Amino acid sequence: MMTNQKGFTLIELMIVVAIIGILAAVAIPQYQNYVGKSNLASAVATLAGNKTGVEAYVMENGIFPSGQAAQAQVGNPGDANYKPAIPSGTTTDLGIVQPTFGGITLSNGNALDGSGYINVTFATGNPGIKDKSVRLKRDANGTWTCVTDADQKFIGKSCTYSATL
């Protein structure tokens, strides 16, 4: 009398579980890398969206919008007593007021030549980007560059790595 086998043997099930484990061991780190890269790219795009407003402010007022205490506009551009409006923000340890827009900060480092930077720091996320910053820097000539201290494997072509920001 012949009986038909129904179901899978234990070894067949163990092989399937081993294959799934190997695929997961490769796929999960790759997915985390993808998420880290996309978060960094999103931060660069968000900061780049602020460049137009900052450029307009620099062209109108001659300085990058921060580094001074908040003040209302005094006079008109071209007047001897003209002072541009400076938005309020948070005061750093050095006593510099940095305007904040959510997690984005602006600073001119007390330079009056139009140079400064827009910065965002990741509060959460992948360990390679958590507590790391992305910064768009503007030099006195109006050239913007992107630097970050995030792990180098997450950095795209639009940014460069810097150990210190």
C-alpha positions as CSV (number, residue, x, y, z in Angstrom):
1,M,0.0,0.0,0.0
2,M,1.3,3.4,-1.0
3,T,0.9,6.6,0.9
4,N,1.3,10.1,-0.5
5,Q,3.4,12.5,1.4
6,K,1.7,15.7,2.4
7,G,3.4,18.9,3.7
8,F,7.1,19.7,4.0
9,T,9.9,18.0,5.9
10,L,11.7,19.7,8.7
11,I,14.8,20.2,6.7
12,E,12.9,21.8,3.8
13,L,11.4,24.3,6.3
14,M,14.8,25.0,7.8
15,I,16.3,25.7,4.4
16,V,13.5,28.2,3.6
17,V,13.9,29.9,7.0
18,A,17.7,30.1,6.4
19,I,17.2,31.7,3.0
20,I,14.8,34.3,4.4
21,G,17.3,35.1,7.2
22,I,20.1,35.6,4.7
23,L,18.0,37.9,2.6
24,A,16.9,39.9,5.6
25,A,20.5,40.2,6.8
26,V,21.4,41.8,3.5
27,A,18.2,43.8,2.8
28,I,17.7,45.6,6.2
29,P,21.1,47.4,6.2
30,Q,20.6,48.3,2.6
31,Y,17.2,49.7,3.4
32,Q,18.7,51.7,6.3
33,N,21.3,53.2,4.0
34,Y,18.6,54.1,1.5
35,V,16.6,55.9,4.2
36,G,19.7,57.8,5.4
37,K,20.5,58.9,1.9
38,S,17.0,60.0,1.2
39,N,16.8,61.9,4.6
40,L,20.0,63.8,3.7
41,A,18.8,64.6,0.2
42,S,15.5,65.9,1.6
43,A,17.4,68.1,4.1
44,V,19.5,69.6,1.2
45,A,16.4,70.2,-0.9
46,T,14.6,71.9,2.1
47,L,17.6,74.1,2.8
48,A,18.0,75.0,-0.9
49,G,14.4,76.2,-0.9
50,N,15.4,78.9,1.5
51,K,18.2,80.3,-0.6
52,T,15.9,82.5,-2.7
53,G,14.6,84.4,0.4
54,V,18.1,84.7,1.9
55,E,19.5,86.0,-1.4
56,A,16.7,88.6,-1.6
57,Y,17.5,89.7,2.0
58,V,21.3,89.9,1.3
59,M,20.7,91.9,-2.0
60,E,18.3,94.3,-0.2
61,N,20.3,94.7,3.1
62,G,23.9,93.7,2.3
63,I,24.2,91.2,5.2
64,F,23.2,87.7,5.8
65,P,20.0,87.6,8.1
66,S,21.4,86.8,11.6
67,G,24.1,87.2,14.1
68,Q,22.6,90.3,15.7
69,A,19.9,91.0,18.2
70,A,16.4,91.2,16.8
71,Q,15.5,94.7,15.6
72,A,12.9,96.4,13.5
73,Q,13.9,98.1,10.3
74,V,15.2,101.7,10.8
75,G,15.1,104.1,8.0
76,N,15.1,103.2,4.3
77,P,17.8,101.5,2.2
78,G,20.4,104.1,1.1
79,D,19.8,106.3,4.2
80,A,22.8,106.9,6.4
81,N,20.9,105.6,9.5
82,Y,19.4,102.6,7.7
83,K,19.4,99.3,9.6
84,P,17.6,96.3,8.2
85,A,15.1,94.3,10.2
86,I,16.6,91.2,11.9
87,P,14.2,88.4,12.9
88,S,14.1,87.1,16.4
89,G,15.5,83.7,17.2
90,T,17.5,81.8,19.8
91,T,20.6,83.1,21.5
92,T,23.7,80.8,21.3
93,D,26.3,80.4,24.0
94,L,28.3,83.2,22.3
95,G,25.4,85.6,22.6
96,I,24.6,85.5,18.9
97,V,20.9,85.4,18.0
98,Q,20.1,82.8,15.4
99,P,16.7,83.0,13.7
100,T,15.0,79.7,13.7
101,F,12.4,78.3,11.4
102,G,11.5,74.9,12.8
103,G,14.8,73.0,12.9
104,I,16.5,75.4,10.4
105,T,18.9,78.1,11.7
106,L,20.6,80.9,9.9
107,S,23.9,82.5,11.0
108,N,26.3,85.1,9.5
109,G,29.0,84.6,12.1
110,N,29.0,88.3,12.6
111,A,30.3,88.9,9.0
112,L,28.9,92.0,7.3
113,D,29.9,90.8,3.8
114,G,26.8,88.8,2.9
115,S,28.4,85.5,3.9
116,G,26.7,83.0,6.2
117,Y,25.0,79.7,6.3
118,I,21.6,77.9,6.6
119,N,21.8,74.9,8.9
120,V,19.6,71.9,9.9
121,T,20.4,69.3,12.5
122,F,18.8,65.9,12.5
123,A,17.2,65.2,15.9
124,T,16.2,61.6,15.2
125,G,16.7,59.0,12.5
126,N,19.4,56.6,11.3
127,P,22.5,56.5,13.6
128,G,24.6,57.8,10.8
129,I,22.6,61.0,10.6
130,K,21.2,61.5,14.1
131,D,22.6,64.6,15.7
132,K,24.5,65.5,12.4
133,S,24.0,68.7,10.4
134,V,23.6,69.7,6.8
135,R,24.7,73.3,6.1
136,L,24.4,75.5,3.0
137,K,27.2,78.1,3.1
138,R,27.1,81.4,1.2
139,D,30.4,83.1,0.6
140,A,30.8,86.9,0.1
141,N,30.6,86.4,-3.7
142,G,27.2,84.7,-3.5
143,T,28.4,81.2,-4.1
144,W,26.5,78.5,-2.2
145,T,28.2,75.2,-1.1
146,C,26.8,72.3,0.9
147,V,28.7,70.6,3.7
148,T,27.6,67.9,6.2
149,D,29.1,65.9,9.0
150,A,26.9,62.9,8.4
151,D,28.4,59.6,7.7
152,Q,30.0,59.7,4.2
153,K,28.0,56.7,2.9
154,F,24.9,58.9,3.0
155,I,26.3,61.9,1.2
156,G,25.2,62.5,-2.4
157,K,27.0,64.5,-5.0
158,S,25.5,67.8,-3.9
159,C,27.3,67.9,-0.6
160,T,30.8,67.3,0.7
161,Y,31.9,65.9,4.0
162,S,33.4,68.0,6.8
163,A,34.3,66.5,10.2
164,T,33.6,69.8,11.9
165,L,30.8,72.3,11.0
